[in-house]
Amino acid sequence: MLEKDECQYVQIRALTDPGLREAIGGVCVHWALLELTVERVLSYLEGAKGLLRYESDLGNNLQRLLALAESSDKLDTTQKFEIRHLVEQVRCLRGERHRVTHGLWGKDDDGTLQSVFPALRRNVDPMKPMTTEDVRRVKLQIFFIGKALRAYVDPLDVVRIKWETD
């Protein structure tokens, strides 16, 4: 890890490693599916039978999910606890997902892979060594959170999207 006052540089360049590209793509796809799943759980708890609104970003939807879960008579105490826990896991992964998907990738003088980006408005170190396996771990964490949330989706619902028109 670089110290703040050190003048070290990381070469920013497009990496040709197909494993890294595949892992980054997996994070993007599974995060999008996670957002869809949160929308579907909201639809289930609201009794909307698969109607997705796409009115808010994930942060607002997680807040709505917590409120709906707490007040829902469809969930028992254990299920409410699990949803709270899953929401906390999503919140904890947001910084790493941001680093993976929006980061600039390069290697330092030792050849260590780095994800580099300005951590503006994010509580993430601006530079941190990260391997392809680290990115795959983030992808798997996202996948398993989404899988756990799908337990709260009615599989018989037909997904419909409500588009706001002006």
Summary of the structure (lengths in Angstrom):
residues: 166
radius of gyration: 18.8
end to end distance: 49.5
largest distance: 57.6
contacts: 417
relative contact order: 0.21
helix: 54%
strand: 10%
